[in-house]
């Protein structure tokens, strides 16, 4: 009866405190925290985002719905190699994907009408190459799915959005080819999924279509958290990416030997054009990508190019 526990989680200036105890104790903790933030840190608390709620009602935190799940049913499970019947864990804390987040994402990206399950094509992408269209779609869905990879039953929850996304991709490619969705889907069908195959001048390139089975499940390191997908790499290039890769030439030193990689920047105005030559090369070419040989790419990141 006297058992108490407090758990504190923070990301940037958002934090969440979980308490095993009474509501009065939770209110007291909140008042003391608010006083500390105001008196010691001289900061203001966002009243509309702050409060005390029961864990079963849940709270929105970092785009997730955080709430407890109460299970009172018996389930079959395996323990020590034996199949037994056991009561499911009650009051278990879970992360959930808010439906309105998926709805707004679908509308913002232009996949179609989420509630009516009506996909549409994206006319603003038709001028791109098919490879760039696929890479753009892949980056968008992969970014969302990996962010919500910690959520409960994430594949099932994202299934509706993924179907809209996939059909929107087919519709966009069909509009570019002046073909039908059925023909596009059939041409990309492979065992276990869909793949776009592009034949270049000297090589053929394949671009697998993102699937929910590819959702990253391993723990996420701090450095890789909340990195938005760089779709502008595919939508704002002045020269088709495959053509530049197939040229097999470093756009800095000019070598044609070895492997080649693509260096990305967010904005041309963000680079210092006075100290190094490589930003000047990007500025002259008016590109946010630079195809480099491996040694040049390593020197660039080491700050000695």
C-alpha positions in Angstrom: 0.0 0.0 0.0 3.0 2.3 0.6 4.8 1.4 -2.6 5.7 4.5 -4.7 7.7 5.0 -7.9 8.5 8.0 -10.1 9.9 7.9 -13.6 11.2 10.9 -15.5 11.6 11.1 -19.3 12.8 14.2 -21.1 13.5 15.2 -24.7 14.7 18.8 -25.4 12.2 21.0 -23.5 9.4 18.4 -23.3 9.3 16.0 -20.3 7.0 13.4 -18.9 6.8 12.2 -15.3 5.1 8.9 -14.5 4.0 8.2 -10.9 2.8 5.1 -9.1 0.8 6.8 -6.4 -2.3 8.8 -5.7 -3.6 11.8 -7.8 -2.9 14.1 -4.9 0.7 13.1 -4.8 1.0 13.6 -8.6 -0.5 17.1 -8.3 2.0 17.9 -5.5 4.9 16.8 -7.7 3.6 18.9 -10.6 3.3 22.0 -8.4 6.9 21.6 -7.1 8.3 21.0 -10.6 6.4 24.1 -11.9 7.8 26.2 -9.1 11.3 25.0 -9.8 11.0 25.8 -13.5 9.6 29.2 -12.8 11.7 30.3 -9.8 15.1 28.6 -10.5 15.2 28.3 -14.3 13.1 31.4 -15.0 11.1 29.6 -17.7 7.4 29.4 -18.4 5.4 26.2 -18.6 3.0 25.7 -21.5 -0.3 25.3 -19.7 -2.1 23.8 -22.6 0.4 21.0 -22.8 0.7 20.4 -19.0 -1.5 18.6 -16.5 -2.2 15.5 -14.5 -4.0 12.6 -16.2 -4.6 9.0 -15.4 -2.3 6.5 -17.2 -5.3 4.7 -18.7 -6.5 7.9 -20.3 -3.1 8.5 -21.8 -1.1 11.6 -22.9 0.4 12.8 -26.1 4.3 12.9 -25.9 6.7 13.4 -28.8 4.0 12.4 -31.3 3.1 9.2 -29.5 0.0 8.4 -27.4 1.4 7.0 -24.1 -1.1 5.0 -22.0 -1.5 1.8 -20.1 -3.2 -1.3 -21.4 -5.2 -3.4 -18.9 -5.4 -7.1 -19.8 -7.6 -9.4 -17.8 -7.7 -12.4 -20.1 -5.9 -15.7 -20.1 -3.5 -16.5 -22.9 -1.5 -19.5 -24.0 2.3 -18.9 -23.6 5.5 -21.0 -23.5 7.7 -21.0 -20.4 10.7 -23.3 -20.0 9.7 -25.2 -23.1 6.1 -25.9 -21.8 2.9 -24.5 -23.1 0.8 -23.1 -20.2 -2.2 -20.8 -19.7 -1.4 -17.6 -17.9 -3.1 -14.3 -17.1 -1.9 -11.5 -19.4 0.0 -8.6 -17.9 -2.2 -5.8 -16.6 -1.6 -2.1 -16.5 1.2 -2.4 -19.1 2.5 0.9 -20.5 2.3 1.1 -24.3 3.1 3.5 -27.1 0.5 4.1 -29.8 0.4 5.9 -33.1 -2.3 8.7 -33.1 -4.7 8.3 -36.0 -4.8 12.1 -36.6 -1.0 12.0 -37.2 -1.4 9.5 -40.0 -4.3 11.5 -41.4 -2.4 14.8 -41.5 0.7 13.1 -42.9 -1.3 11.6 -45.7 -2.9 14.9 -46.5 0.4 16.8 -46.3 2.2 14.5 -48.7 -0.7 14.3 -51.1 -1.3 10.5 -51.1 -5.1 11.0 -51.1 -8.0 11.1 -48.7 -7.2 9.0 -45.6 -10.7 8.4 -44.2 -12.2 7.6 -47.6 -9.2 5.5 -48.6 -9.0 7.2 -51.9 -5.4 7.5 -53.3 -4.3 10.1 -55.8 -1.3 10.7 -57.9 1.2 13.6 -57.2 1.5 15.8 -60.3 4.4 17.8 -58.8 6.6 14.7 -59.1 5.8 13.6 -62.6 8.7 15.7 -64.1 11.2 13.6 -62.1 12.7 10.4 -63.2 11.0 7.2 -62.1 14.0 6.4 -59.8 13.7 9.8 -58.1 9.9 9.4 -57.7 10.4 6.0 -56.0 13.3 7.3 -53.8 11.1 10.2 -52.7 8.2 8.0 -51.7 10.5 5.5 -50.0 12.2 8.2 -47.9 8.9 9.6 -46.8 7.3 6.3 -45.7 10.6 5.0 -44.2 11.0 8.1 -42.1 7.5 7.9 -40.7 7.6 4.1 -40.1 11.0 4.2 -38.4 9.9 7.1 -36.1 6.9 5.1 -35.0 8.8 1.8 -34.9 8.5 1.7 -31.1 4.7 1.8 -31.2 2.4 -1.1 -30.3 1.3 -3.1 -33.4 2.9 -0.5 -35.7 2.7 -2.6 -38.9 -1.0 -3.2 -38.4 -1.7 0.5 -37.6 0.3 1.8 -40.6 -1.2 -0.7 -43.0 -4.0 1.6 -44.2 -1.6 4.5 -44.8 1.0 2.2 -46.5 -1.7 1.0 -48.9 -2.7 4.6 -49.8 1.0 5.5 -50.2 1.8 2.5 -52.4 -1.3 3.1 -54.7 -0.4 6.8 -54.9 3.1 5.8 -56.0 1.6 3.5 -58.7 -0.7 6.3 -59.8 2.1 8.8 -60.1 4.2 6.3 -62.1 1.2 5.5 -64.3 0.6 9.1 -65.0 4.3 9.5 -66.0 4.2 6.5 -68.2 0.6 7.3 -69.5 -0.3 3.8 -68.5 -2.6 2.1 -65.9 -2.1 1.3 -62.3 -2.5 -2.4 -62.9 0.2 -2.4 -65.6 2.6 -0.4 -63.4 2.1 -2.7 -60.4 2.4 -5.8 -62.5 5.7 -4.6 -64.0 7.2 -4.0 -60.6 6.0 -7.2 -58.9 8.7 -9.4 -57.6 8.8 -12.3 -55.2 8.2 -10.9 -51.7 7.5 -7.3 -52.8 7.8 -4.7 -55.5 11.0 -3.4 -57.3 11.6 -0.6 -59.8 14.2 -1.8 -62.4 15.9 1.0 -64.4 18.3 0.1 -67.3 21.0 2.7 -67.7 23.6 3.1 -70.5 26.1 0.7 -68.8 24.3 -0.9 -65.9 20.9 -1.8 -64.6 19.7 -0.3 -61.3 17.1 -1.7 -58.9 15.1 0.3 -56.3 13.1 -1.9 -53.9 9.7 -0.4 -52.8 9.6 0.2 -49.1 7.6 -2.4 -47.1 6.3 -2.3 -43.6 8.3 -5.5 -42.9 11.4 -3.3 -43.2 10.5 -1.3 -40.1 13.6 -0.9 -38.0 13.2 -2.7 -34.7 16.7 -2.4 -33.2 17.3 0.3 -30.5 17.8 3.8 -32.0 21.0 5.6 -31.1 20.9 9.2 -30.1 22.7 10.4 -33.3 20.0 8.9 -35.5 16.9 10.2 -33.7 14.5 12.6 -35.5 16.5 13.0 -38.7 14.0 14.0 -41.4 14.2 12.2 -44.7 16.1 14.2 -47.3 13.5 14.0 -50.1 14.8 17.2 -51.6 17.8 15.3 -52.8 15.6 13.6 -55.4 13.1 16.4 -56.1 15.4 19.4 -56.6 18.3 18.0 -58.6 19.2 19.7 -61.9 20.6 16.5 -63.4 19.1 13.1 -63.0 21.0 11.2 -60.3 21.4 7.9 -62.2 23.1 9.7 -65.1 25.6 11.3 -62.8 26.4 8.1 -61.0 26.7 6.2 -64.3 29.2 8.8 -65.5 31.6 7.1 -62.9 33.6 10.3 -62.5 34.4 12.2 -59.3 32.9 15.7 -59.7 35.7 17.1 -57.5 39.0 15.5 -58.6 37.9 14.0 -61.9 39.1 10.4 -61.2 37.2 7.6 -62.9 38.7 4.9 -60.7 37.0 3.1 -57.8 33.6 3.5 -56.2 31.6 6.7 -56.0 29.3 8.2 -53.3 26.8 11.1 -53.2 27.4 14.0 -50.7 24.3 16.0 -49.7 23.8 19.4 -48.3 20.5 21.0 -47.2 20.9 24.5 -48.7 23.5 26.0 -51.0 23.6 29.2 -48.9 24.6 27.2 -45.8 28.0 26.3 -47.1 31.1 28.5 -46.7 32.3 29.2 -50.2 35.5 31.0 -49.2 37.5 28.4 -47.3 37.3 25.2 -49.4 37.0 24.5 -53.1 34.3 21.8 -52.9 31.5 24.3 -51.8 32.4 26.5 -54.8 32.1 23.4 -57.1 28.6 22.8 -55.7 27.7 26.5 -56.1 29.0 26.6 -59.7 26.9 23.6 -60.6 23.9 24.9 -58.6 23.5 21.4 -57.1 22.8 20.2 -53.5 24.5 16.9 -54.3 28.0 16.1 -55.3 29.2 12.7 -56.7 32.6 12.0 -55.1 35.1 9.2 -55.1 35.5 7.5 -51.7 38.8 9.2 -50.9 37.4 12.7 -51.7 34.3 12.0 -49.7 36.3 10.9 -46.7 38.5 14.0 -46.9 35.4 16.3 -47.1 34.0 14.9 -43.9 37.4 15.2 -42.3 37.5 18.9 -43.2 40.6 18.6 -45.4 39.2 18.6 -48.9 
